Amino acid sequence: MAYDADVIVIGAGLAGLVATAELVEAGRTVILLDQEPEQSIGGQAHWSFGGLFLVDSPEQRRMRIKDSHELALQDWYGTAGFDRDEDHWPRQWAEAYVDFAAGEKRSWLHAQGLRLFPVVGWAERGGYDANGHGNSVPRFHITWGTGPGVVAPFERRVREGMAKGLVQARFRHRVTGLGRSAGAVDTVTGEILQDSAAERGTASSREVTGSFELRAQAVIVTSGGIGGNHDLVRAQWPERLGTPPAKMLSGVPAHVDGLMLGIAEKAGAHHINRDRMWHYTEGIENWNPIWDKHGIRILPGPSSLWLDARGKRLPVPLFPGFDTLGTLEHIMRSGYGYTWFVLDQKIIGKEFALSGSEQNPDLTGKSVRDVIGRARADVPGPVKAFMDKGVDFVVEKDLGALVRGMNALTGEGLIDEDALRREITARDREIANPFTKDLQITAVNGARSYLGDKLIRTAKPHRILDPAAGPLIAVRLNILTRKSLGGLETDLSSRVLTEDGTPLPGVYAAGEASGFGGGGVHGYRSLEGTFLGGCIFSGRTAGRAAAKAIG
């Protein structure tokens, strides 16, 4: 029986590129399909900050961070909270991934040309007990070159495969069905979309100009998640996170629609943990949007006061950068879909970074001079642009004017100036107190005991109402959709499983479509830096397994 290729890979994002690169390494022929134009190759990874979760790395050791496989696995389990029968394979993927992150991950990536920024970040700090959510130590390694730097080694390998005749990349091919012959899923059908010159991330035409049918010995699904499909996000929103917000920003373009997951299900795949998802609470509207409802996430240091819509501080330990989903749950049970950061220029200049390759031109462009310039600036250029042009920012010299601006922005008049002044004044009194009872200030002092945070991520403690630290700044924070943590259930060979636990013949999955492995390797929460790495690890596994399995 004739095949068009050994393997068909559906999705040219990071996981698809990694899987294809591994298939090329094994000498297999591949057809790589994607509904978007070629200029969007690399998918969502291109837009990322490039964070990678590594354990006991040379970068950590140079920063005097003591990490270990055992500590990382403790943190992963405490964060994931696995508690379902269907967590059988996610647990095994979690162990395998931590082994990878503590083992060959860095050396394997380094051998392909990927390099890391020397200062390790500390994301998702948790704030609970030792067995609870969060990273016990800094593990967030930023790729030199951000997202494009992560994509580059695998895109290069795929293009080398194209030059050798091993890879056919067929863009504008939207898959609509998976079919069987001789018992295995070996047929992929779909629609050919009109050619498009749309720039990366922008909306492309959905006009259908033809159809296709292709056959291969194996199919790898790497089509991504659901973050651009707000209707699907709301339909799968878990009750434990309260009522889904009426307004959501998108951290990914609209073509991240989750439709391929339904197509795989129709073919017999088991989609599990679909109620587990990862959305950010520090989203701001992009003043220069690329896609519809384009939001940017603030990567905050620990000093900003985090207030609910009525101006009340969020409870311990919901400080900036500590527990994303704990904060999301609290917000969605407040009756409002937004919160506030209140801070000053001294804090924003030191502590605000913006997620995304386009928001970090110094790191993305690999410019040492610009990185030094960012560290020396009162406020980094991309952040200053949001202060000047962002609709969610209020900047004023005194608190009264700030409150009036906050109330005018929402049109709800919920912030009381006297109450907010008392809140900030009480916090400011604790700054000079070495025996403070304010646990956020304790957290700030703890952060500054880590050299990396002290150098570039945490402002020296000071009074927010000190005029010398001004002007005052308020930032309205929105819910920003991002990742689905559930997905197609897979075994440790990335084979897609059916509802009865047996493999769906010929079908593999990787990346976000597989819940980054197993159908939900993160459980309920993520340790951050694990999404890109999850695409890499699961894509590598799927490519190698498919290459070995086919005749």
Backbone hydrogen bonds, N-H to C=O, Kabsch-Sander energy under -0.5 kcal/mol:
donor,donor_aa,acceptor,acceptor_aa,energy
4,D,215,R,-2.4
5,A,215,R,-1.0
6,D,29,T,-0.5
7,V,29,T,-1.9
8,I,218,A,-2.3
9,V,31,I,-2.5
10,I,8,I,-0.5
10,I,220,I,-3.0
11,G,9,V,-0.8
11,G,33,L,-3.1
13,G,222,T,-0.5
14,L,42,G,-0.7
17,L,13,G,-2.5
18,V,14,L,-2.5
19,A,15,A,-2.5
20,T,16,G,-2.4
21,A,17,L,-2.6
22,E,18,V,-2.2
23,L,19,A,-2.1
24,V,20,T,-2.5
25,E,21,A,-2.1
26,A,22,E,-1.3
27,G,24,V,-2.0
28,R,23,L,-2.6
30,V,166,L,-3.1
31,I,7,V,-2.0
32,L,30,V,-0.5
32,L,168,Q,-2.9
33,L,9,V,-2.9
33,L,31,I,-0.6
34,D,170,R,-1.6
40,S,37,P,-2.0
41,I,38,E,-2.1
42,G,12,A,-2.8
43,G,40,S,-2.0
45,A,42,G,-1.1
46,H,42,G,-0.5
46,H,43,G,-1.0
47,W,44,Q,-0.9
48,S,45,A,-1.3
52,L,141,H,-2.7
53,F,529,G,-2.5
54,L,52,L,-0.6
54,L,139,R,-1.4
55,V,101,A,-1.8
61,R,57,S,-2.4
62,R,58,P,-2.4
63,M,59,E,-1.3
64,R,61,R,-1.5
65,I,60,Q,-2.7
66,K,64,R,-0.6
67,D,65,I,-0.8
72,A,68,S,-2.3
73,L,69,H,-2.5
74,Q,70,E,-2.0
75,D,71,L,-2.3
76,W,72,A,-2.5
77,Y,73,L,-2.6
78,G,74,Q,-2.3
79,T,75,D,-1.8
80,A,76,W,-3.2
81,G,77,Y,-2.1
87,D,84,R,-1.6
88,H,85,D,-1.2
91,R,87,D,-2.3
92,Q,88,H,-1.4
93,W,89,W,-2.7
94,A,90,P,-2.3
95,E,91,R,-2.1
96,A,92,Q,-2.2
97,Y,93,W,-2.8
98,V,94,A,-2.4
99,D,95,E,-2.1
100,F,96,A,-2.0
101,A,97,Y,-3.0
102,A,98,V,-2.1
103,G,99,D,-0.6
103,G,100,F,-0.7
105,K,100,F,-2.2
108,W,104,E,-3.0
109,L,105,K,-2.3
110,H,106,R,-2.8
111,A,107,S,-2.1
112,Q,108,W,-0.7
112,Q,109,L,-0.7
113,G,110,H,-1.7
114,L,109,L,-2.1
117,F,142,I,-3.4
120,V,118,P,-0.6
121,G,140,F,-3.2
123,A,121,G,-0.6
125,R,321,G,-1.8
126,G,322,F,-2.8
127,G,125,R,-1.6
128,Y,133,H,-0.6
132,G,129,D,-2.1
135,N,124,E,-3.0
136,S,134,G,-0.5
139,R,121,G,-0.8
140,F,121,G,-2.5
141,H,52,L,-2.7
141,H,139,R,-1.0
142,I,140,F,-0.6
143,T,50,G,-1.7
144,W,115,R,-2.8
145,G,143,T,-0.9
145,G,363,L,-0.8
146,T,143,T,-2.6
147,G,48,S,-1.9
149,G,145,G,-1.4
149,G,146,T,-0.7
150,V,146,T,-1.3
150,V,147,G,-0.8
151,V,147,G,-2.3
152,A,148,P,-2.2
154,F,151,V,-0.8
155,E,151,V,-2.4
156,R,152,A,-2.5
157,R,153,P,-1.6
158,V,154,F,-2.2
159,R,155,E,-2.7
160,E,156,R,-2.0
161,G,157,R,-1.7
162,M,158,V,-2.0
163,A,159,R,-2.2
164,K,160,E,-1.4
165,G,162,M,-1.3
166,L,161,G,-2.5
167,V,161,G,-1.1
168,Q,30,V,-2.6
169,A,167,V,-0.6
170,R,32,L,-3.2
170,R,168,Q,-0.7
171,F,169,A,-0.7
172,R,34,D,-0.8
172,R,36,E,-1.3
173,H,34,D,-2.2
174,R,172,R,-0.6
174,R,191,E,-3.0
175,V,173,H,-0.6
176,T,189,T,-2.6
177,G,189,T,-1.8
179,G,187,T,-3.0
181,S,184,A,-1.9
184,A,181,S,-1.3
185,V,505,P,-2.7
186,D,179,G,-1.5
186,D,184,A,-0.9
187,T,179,G,-2.0
188,V,214,L,-3.0
189,T,177,G,-2.3
190,G,212,F,-1.9
191,E,174,R,-2.7
192,I,210,G,-2.4
193,L,172,R,-3.1
193,L,191,E,-0.6
194,Q,207,E,-2.8
202,T,199,E,-2.2
209,T,192,I,-3.2
210,G,192,I,-1.1
212,F,190,G,-2.0
214,L,188,V,-2.7
216,A,186,D,-2.0
217,Q,5,A,-0.7
217,Q,6,D,-1.1
218,A,6,D,-1.1
219,V,506,G,-3.0
220,I,8,I,-2.8
221,V,219,V,-0.5
221,V,508,Y,-2.9
222,T,10,I,-2.7
222,T,220,I,-0.7
228,G,256,V,-2.3
229,N,226,I,-2.4
229,N,256,V,-0.6
230,H,228,G,-0.8
233,V,229,N,-2.3
234,R,230,H,-2.5
235,A,231,D,-2.0
236,Q,232,L,-1.9
237,W,233,V,-0.5
237,W,234,R,-0.7
241,L,238,P,-1.5
242,G,239,E,-2.0
243,T,332,M,-0.9
249,L,479,I,-2.9
250,S,293,K,-3.6
251,G,249,L,-0.5
251,G,481,T,-1.5
256,V,253,P,-1.7
257,D,255,H,-1.9
258,G,225,G,-1.0
261,L,258,G,-0.9
262,G,258,G,-0.9
263,I,259,L,-1.6
264,A,260,M,-2.4
265,E,261,L,-2.2
266,K,262,G,-2.3
267,A,263,I,-1.2
268,G,265,E,-1.8
269,A,264,A,-2.5
270,H,497,L,-2.3
271,H,269,A,-0.7
272,I,270,H,-0.6
272,I,487,G,-2.6
276,R,273,N,-1.8
277,M,275,D,-0.6
278,W,483,K,-3.6
280,Y,480,L,-2.4
283,G,478,N,-2.5
284,I,296,I,-2.4
286,N,294,H,-2.6
294,H,291,W,-1.4
295,G,250,S,-2.5
296,I,284,I,-2.6
298,I,282,E,-2.2
299,L,353,A,-3.7
305,L,342,V,-2.3
307,L,305,L,-0.7
307,L,340,W,-2.9
308,D,312,K,-3.0
311,G,308,D,-2.1
314,L,306,W,-2.5
318,L,315,P,-2.8
319,F,317,P,-2.4
322,F,319,F,-1.8
323,D,319,F,-0.6
327,T,323,D,-2.0
328,L,324,T,-2.2
329,E,325,L,-2.6
330,H,326,G,-1.9
331,I,327,T,-2.6
332,M,328,L,-2.6
333,R,329,E,-0.9
333,R,330,H,-0.6
334,S,331,I,-1.8
336,Y,331,I,-0.7
339,T,477,L,-1.7
340,W,307,L,-2.9
341,F,475,V,-2.1
342,V,305,L,-2.3
343,L,473,I,-2.6
345,Q,469,A,-0.6
345,Q,471,P,-1.4
346,K,469,A,-1.7
348,I,344,D,-2.6
349,G,345,Q,-2.3
350,K,346,K,-0.9
351,E,347,I,-3.1
352,F,348,I,-1.4
353,A,299,L,-1.3
353,A,351,E,-0.6
355,S,297,R,-2.8
357,S,47,W,-1.2
359,Q,356,G,-0.7
360,N,357,S,-1.1
364,T,360,N,-2.9
365,G,361,P,-2.2
366,K,363,L,-0.8
367,S,362,D,-2.7
368,V,366,K,-0.7
371,V,367,S,-2.0
372,I,368,V,-2.3
373,G,369,R,-2.3
374,R,370,D,-2.4
375,A,371,V,-1.9
376,R,372,I,-1.5
377,A,373,G,-1.2
384,K,380,P,-2.8
385,A,381,G,-2.2
386,F,382,P,-1.2
387,M,383,V,-2.2
388,D,384,K,-2.2
389,K,385,A,-2.4
390,G,386,F,-2.2
393,F,390,G,-1.3
394,V,474,A,-2.7
396,E,472,L,-2.0
402,L,398,D,-1.8
403,V,399,L,-2.8
404,R,400,G,-2.1
405,G,401,A,-2.1
406,M,402,L,-2.4
407,N,403,V,-2.6
408,A,404,R,-2.0
409,L,405,G,-2.0
410,T,406,M,-1.7
411,G,407,N,-2.2
413,G,407,N,-0.7
416,D,414,L,-0.5
417,E,415,I,-0.5
420,L,416,D,-2.5
421,R,417,E,-2.6
422,R,418,D,-2.2
423,E,419,A,-2.0
424,I,420,L,-2.6
425,T,421,R,-2.9
426,A,422,R,-2.4
427,R,423,E,-1.7
428,D,424,I,-2.8
429,R,425,T,-2.0
430,E,426,A,-0.9
430,E,427,R,-0.7
431,I,427,R,-0.6
431,I,428,D,-0.9
432,A,428,D,-0.5
433,N,430,E,-1.3
436,T,433,N,-1.4
439,L,437,K,-0.8
442,T,438,D,-1.8
443,A,439,L,-2.0
444,V,440,Q,-2.3
445,N,441,I,-2.6
446,G,442,T,-2.2
447,A,443,A,-2.5
448,R,444,V,-2.1
449,S,446,G,-1.0
450,Y,447,A,-1.8
451,L,449,S,-0.5
454,K,450,Y,-2.4
455,L,451,L,-2.4
456,I,452,G,-1.9
457,R,453,D,-2.0
458,T,453,D,-2.2
466,D,463,R,-1.4
469,A,466,D,-2.2
470,G,467,P,-1.3
472,L,396,E,-2.4
473,I,343,L,-2.7
474,A,394,V,-2.7
475,V,341,F,-2.6
476,R,392,D,-2.8
477,L,339,T,-3.0
478,N,283,G,-3.2
479,I,337,G,-0.6
480,L,280,Y,-2.8
481,T,249,L,-2.7
481,T,479,I,-0.5
483,K,278,W,-2.7
485,L,276,R,-1.7
485,L,483,K,-0.5
486,G,276,R,-1.2
487,G,272,I,-1.5
487,G,519,G,-0.9
488,L,513,A,-3.1
489,E,270,H,-3.1
491,D,495,R,-1.7
494,S,491,D,-2.2
496,V,507,V,-2.4
497,L,489,E,-2.8
498,T,502,T,-2.9
501,G,498,T,-2.0
504,L,496,V,-3.5
507,V,504,L,-2.1
508,Y,219,V,-2.9
509,A,494,S,-1.9
510,A,221,V,-2.2
513,A,510,A,-0.7
514,S,511,G,-1.5
515,G,486,G,-0.5
515,G,512,E,-2.0
516,F,511,G,-3.0
517,G,514,S,-1.4
519,G,514,S,-2.6
520,G,514,S,-0.6
520,G,517,G,-1.3
521,V,515,G,-1.6
521,V,517,G,-0.6
523,G,520,G,-1.5
524,Y,80,A,-2.7
525,R,522,H,-1.2
534,G,530,T,-1.3
535,C,531,F,-2.1
536,I,532,L,-2.4
537,F,533,G,-2.9
538,S,534,G,-2.4
539,G,535,C,-2.2
540,R,536,I,-2.4
541,T,537,F,-2.3
542,A,538,S,-2.7
543,G,539,G,-2.5
544,R,540,R,-2.4
545,A,541,T,-2.6
546,A,542,A,-2.7
547,A,543,G,-2.1
548,K,544,R,-1.8
549,A,545,A,-1.9
550,I,546,A,-1.8
